[in-house]
């Protein structure tokens, strides 16, 4: 009975859906977010646009041998917006739906 009441709370639904969406995005190399990679070959720097994974920023999903020649990588504004929508927007909409269902 108590568990059923907790599950109907919007903050609990937000937290569970936030973790359910964010953990896979941060633990597995799912390349969804628009970013740039700065390659350094000799004295030349090349900037390449590629989809990146959030797991790369935590040091997960790649080997050290994959990082040879890569000086830096970062998300573009579109990547940040998409990351925010996935991590906060979707769980917020789900929690809002639970709130309005009451």
Residue pairs with C-beta under 8 A, 6 or more apart in sequence:
6 12
7 13
8 98
8 102
9 98
10 95
10 96
10 98
10 99
11 95
13 91
13 94
13 95
13 98
14 91
14 92
14 94
14 95
15 91
17 90
17 91
17 94
17 95
18 87
18 88
18 91
21 86
21 87
21 90
21 91
22 86
22 87
24 30
25 32
25 53
25 54
25 55
25 83
25 86
25 87
26 54
26 55
26 58
26 60
27 55
27 58
27 60
28 53
28 55
28 60
28 61
29 53
29 55
29 56
29 60
29 61
29 62
30 53
30 54
30 55
31 50
31 51
31 52
31 53
32 51
32 53
32 82
32 86
33 51
33 52
33 53
33 54
33 75
33 79
33 80
33 82
33 83
34 49
34 51
34 52
34 75
34 76
34 78
34 79
34 82
35 49
35 50
35 51
35 52
35 73
35 74
35 75
35 76
35 79
36 47
36 48
36 49
36 50
36 73
36 74
36 76
37 47
37 48
37 50
37 52
37 70
37 72
37 73
38 45
38 46
38 47
38 70
38 71
38 72
38 73
39 45
39 46
39 47
39 48
39 69
39 70
39 71
40 46
40 69
40 70
40 71
41 69
45 71
49 76
52 73
52 75
52 79
53 61
54 83
55 61
56 62
56 73
75 83
